[in-house]
């Protein structure tokens, strides 16, 4: 009898692996991934990338142009600009992680409650979110932080978190509403699964994809919002190292020292990386097959 050769299906390792391979083939992800890795490296080990001390300044080198050993030159205070820009990535990424993580916890928790319980509780949660959603992120941060005596990383993160979760809640609630009547959820309910088990093991697993996509885009918005608030003088304060603070200090010297705008290039690249990764994830996780 002739032997039958069995070959494994290209998707035998599961849909998750297939989505990962598809993500790796996307041009957007191929462009954004190195930027994300560089941003993460700057945040985790900034001294290994920029060995110079960002706080060691010499006014004799004020606004000096790029030179050997100092690829970004010096800022208005004579500090190594490359070191300042690299250390600024740590601040931006830390605030983005705190804000997006906090907003994610609030939105997922309230979104599950609103989408599964419905009724008056759903109305109360969504109306609260609608009220806060009417407050622009930067404008709300400007108003609240302007009256704060202390404006460190924690204060800025808390304010931006309170203004960021409503939009994420709406994404989560819609995803929960789509999942709550799915066949597998009805089957779990018929088998006697508790509401908590259904919410965590069934509804959350299917609803978290769109929320994670939005969280990635929100990360870029938070990075830009923090820099904008610091630039306007209501965000972080010195001696904190922030791209927004660097741009604020550079605005009076740009004419004779254009290299002082380099933090703006880093800021643009960081926001672009988050947006591109979020866009690629949206296409990969879209169950209806959006255009790629």
LINZI-V135259 format. One record per backbone hydrogen bond with DSSP energy under -1.0 kcal/mol. NH is the residue of the N-H (numbers start at 1). CO is the residue of the C=O. If there is no record, write none. Layout:
# LINZI-V135259
NH_CO, NH_CO
This chain:
# LINZI-V135259
12_9, 14_11, 18_14, 19_15, 20_16, 21_17, 22_18, 23_19, 24_20, 25_21, 26_23, 30_26, 31_27, 32_28, 33_29, 36_32, 37_33, 38_34, 39_35, 40_36, 41_37, 42_38, 43_39, 44_40, 45_41, 50_46, 56_53, 61_58, 62_59, 63_75, 64_61, 67_70, 70_67, 73_70, 74_64, 75_79, 78_75, 81_73, 84_80, 85_81, 86_82, 87_83, 88_84, 91_87, 92_88, 93_89, 94_90, 95_91, 96_92, 97_93, 98_94, 99_95, 100_96, 101_97, 102_98, 103_99, 104_100, 105_101, 106_102, 107_103, 108_104, 109_105, 110_106, 111_107, 112_108, 113_109, 114_110, 115_111, 116_112, 117_113, 118_114, 122_118, 123_119, 124_120, 125_121, 126_122, 127_123, 128_124, 129_125, 130_126, 131_127, 132_128, 133_129, 135_132, 140_136, 141_137, 142_138, 143_139, 144_140, 145_141, 146_142, 148_145, 156_152, 157_153, 158_154, 159_155, 160_156, 161_157, 162_158, 163_159, 165_161, 169_165, 170_166, 171_167, 172_168, 173_169, 174_170, 175_171, 176_172, 177_173, 178_174, 179_175, 180_176, 182_179, 186_182, 187_183, 188_184, 189_185, 190_186, 191_187, 192_189, 193_188, 198_194, 199_195, 200_196, 201_197, 202_198, 203_198, 204_199, 206_202, 207_203, 208_204, 212_208, 213_209, 214_210, 215_211, 216_212, 217_213, 218_214, 219_215, 220_216, 221_217, 222_218, 223_219, 224_220, 225_221, 226_222, 227_223, 228_224, 229_225, 230_226, 231_227, 232_228, 234_229, 235_229, 240_237, 246_242, 247_243, 248_244, 249_245, 250_246, 253_250, 257_253, 260_257, 261_258, 262_259, 264_261, 266_262, 267_263, 268_264, 269_265, 270_266, 271_267, 272_268, 273_269, 274_270, 275_271, 276_272, 277_273, 278_274, 279_275, 280_276, 281_277, 282_278, 283_279, 284_280, 285_281, 286_282, 289_286
